[in-house]
Amino acid sequence: MARLFLLLGGNLGDKAQIFRHARTRLAEELGEIVQLSSMYETEPWGFQSDDLFWNQVVVLETEMDPEAVLAVTKRVELELGRERKAERYSSRLIDIDLLFYDDLVYHEPNLELPHPRMIDRRFVLEPLAEVAADKVHPVFKLSIIELLENCSDHLTVKKLGGPGQ
């Protein structure tokens, strides 16, 4: 069994309902959810929008390989109404990012693990630090809490409430 860390994000629609549905589908397809961060409200990163994002880290135990996990997350995004746009960063109903797959370092054209830009994003590191503060990044050899302390991103990240939100 591999320990999989995912980040849910979205700033459109009924975020509470969409995130609940995403967690349900991910558990059905990938394996047991063993940990959830609180929900965080965050400013958009990389673009302007009046709609704030919600973000949450979901930790699962899975027997699927990373490429199969990616296929499942993309399928769940589509089921929940995700539309891919030409712009890299834009408002969306749901986004599911793979952050870690155990301590695997993996570089393929369609998937990089650990997530290559997570260390620059407070909206990833805050909820990740809640569930895995001492986890050491396999490339940078720093704990998540150390990465958070060194993060140059100063956008607002506000804890909303518990995992079931």
N, C-alpha and C positions, 0 to 999 in steps of 0.2 A: 504494500500500500504506500502510495506517495501522499505527502502532505502538500496540498495545493492552496495557494493564496490568490484570491481573485479580488478585484475592485469593481464594485457596481457604481455607476454614475449616471446621472440624468438630470435634466432641468426643465422638462416639458411634461404635461399631462398630470395625472394623479400619481405622484411619485411614490406614495405609500403603497398603493395598490400594485403599481408596476414592480417595485422592489420585492414585495411579498411574492408575486407571481414568479419573478426571476429566481428567487431563492428556492421556491417549490420546484420549479423545472430543473434547476441545477442539481438539487438533491436527487430528483428522480433519475436524471441522466448520468450524473458523475459519481455520486456517492454521498455518504453521510456528512452533513454539516456538523463540524465539531466546535466551531467558534464563530462568533459574529462580533464585529465592533459595534459601537453606537453609530447612530446616523449623524453625519456632519453636513452642515450647510456651508457651501463654499462659493467664492466668486469664480466666474469663468476664467479659465487659464488659456491664454493665447488668442483670445478674441473678445469682443464686446457684446454683452447681452444684458438686458434688464432682468432676465430669469436666472436666479441663483441655482446652483447645482446641489443635489444631495449626493453624498458618497458614503460607501460602507464597504468594509473588508469582510469577505466571507472565506472561511477556512474549511476545506473539505478533505476527506480521505478518499482517494480514488485509486482504482486499478488501471485506469485508462492512461495511455501514453500522451505526451504533450500535444502532438498533432491531432489526436482524436479529441482531446479536451478543447482545443481551439475550434474544431469543427462544431462541437456541441455548443460552445458559447456563441458562435456566429449564428447558428440555427435558432437559439433561444432569443438572441437579439432580434432576428427577423420575425419570429412569432409574436414578439411584444411590440412590433411596429417600428423597429429601427430602420431608418432610411439613410443610406450612405450618400453623402454629398461630395461634390468636387473639392470643397474646402476641407482641409485637414481638421480644423477645429471649428465646431459649430454647435448650436443647440441640438439636443436629441432627447428622445424618450428614454433610451437606455444605452449604456455602453458597458461591456464586460471585458476588463483587461486581466490578462494573466500576469501576476506579479512574480511569484516563485512557484517552482515545481520541485519540492525538496530543496536541495542545494545545487540542482542541475544548472550548468552553464551551457547554453544551447544557442547556436547562431545559424538560422536558416533564413532564406529570403522572406518567408511569410510569418516567422515567429522567432523572437529573441527572448531568452530567459537568462537571468532575471530581466524584468521589464527595463529596457535601456534608459528610459527617461524618468523613472520613479524617484531617483535621488534629487531631482530638481523640482519636485512638486510637493508642496506642503499638503495639498488635498489627498495625496496618497500616503504620505508619511505619518500624518496625525492619526488616522484610524488604524494604520498598520502598527504604530507604536503602542496603541491601546491593547492590541491582541498579541504582539510579538516584539516587545521593546528590546529584548536581549538577542533576538535572532541576528546572526551575523551575515551580512551580504557576502556571498561567495566570491565576488570580484573585488570589491573595495575593502573587504576585511574590516568593516566597521559595523557596529550594531545599528539597528533601526533608530534607536534613540540618539546615537551619535550622528547618524545621517540627518536626523531631524534638527539637531542642534546646529549643524553646519549648513543647513539648507538656505540658499539665497532667495528663495521665493518668499515674499512677504504678503501675499494675498490673504485675506481673511478666511479662516477656517473656524467655524463655530459648532461645538457639539450641541446637537438638538435633543437627543434622548437615547434611551436604551435600544438594544438590538431589535426588538420586535416592532419598532416604530413603523 
